[in-house]
Amino acid sequence: MMEKDIRDAVVRVENIGGELQTVSEAFWVLEDIFEREGYQRPERFDQLKAVKFVKRFPLYMSLYALLTNTVDKLSRQLLAWCEEMITGRRVQGQQDTE
């Protein structure tokens, strides 16, 4: 029984690790977009490029909010599973994602 619980915990943590890696990569892409599209040198300022970036900015911020909410959800899930392993009982309100 204990061996199955440990195996289940390892699988859960590995799954969250994979999800966190995906979110991390999405953050890097978003950062690259900001650097590539949002930053301009004052001596080479392109107003059209700036306007296009500003128009897309709400989309970028929505993506940022989605990514941070995903990290928050995954961290709460991981903490709940850790508490479950330590105490041996399921945390109230925890959703089973299996």
N, C-alpha and C positions, 0 to 999 in steps of 0.2 A: 504494500500500500504506500509506504513512504517513498519507495523508488519511483512509483507512478506519479506521485505528487511532485517529486523533484523533476522528473522528465517533463511533466506538464508545465511547470514553472519555467524551465529552460526554453521550451518551445514558445511560451508566451513572451518571454524576454527577447528571444531572437526575432520574433515577429515585430515587436515594438522597435527593436533595433533597426530592422529593415525599413519600417515606416519612417523612423527618424532620419535615416540616411536619405530617403527620398525627399523629405521635407528640407533637409539641409541642402541638398542639391538644388532644390527650387529656390531657396534663399540666395544661393550663389548666382543663379541665373538672373534673379531680380536685381541683385547688386550690380551685375554686369550691365543690365539694361540701364540702370541709373547712371553708371559711369559712362556708358557709350552714348546714351541719348540725352541725359540730363545735364551733364557737365560740359561747359564750353569755356574756352579761354576768352577773357575780355577782349583781347586784340583780334579775335577771329569769331566774334559773336554773330550767329545766324538767327535772325528773328523768326523765320519760318520754322526752323528746327525747334526753337524754344516753344512756339505756339503749338506745334504738333505734340511735343512732350507734355505740355500742360493739359492738353485735351485728353491724353491717355493717362494722366496721373491718377484720376479716381479709380481707374481699372487696376493700376499698380497697387494702390492703397487697399483695394478690396482683396487683391491677391495676398498682400502682406497680412491683412486681418485674418484671412482664411488659414494661412500658414501658422500664424501665432496661436490661433484657436486650436489647430491640430496639435501643435506641440503641447499646449495646455492640457488637452484631452488625453494625450498619450502619457504625459507625466502623471496625471491624476490616476490613470489606469494602472500604471506601473507602481505607484505608491500604494494603491489599494491591494494589488497582488502581493507586494512585500509585506504589508500588514497582515494579510490573510495567511501568508506563510509563517510569520512570526507568531501570530496569536492562534492560528489554527481555525479561525472562523471567518466567514464571509463578511465583508464590509457592507453595511446597510446602504442600499441604493446602487450598489455595483451592478453593472450590466455584464452578463456573460457574453463574450464576443466569439465564443467557439462555435 
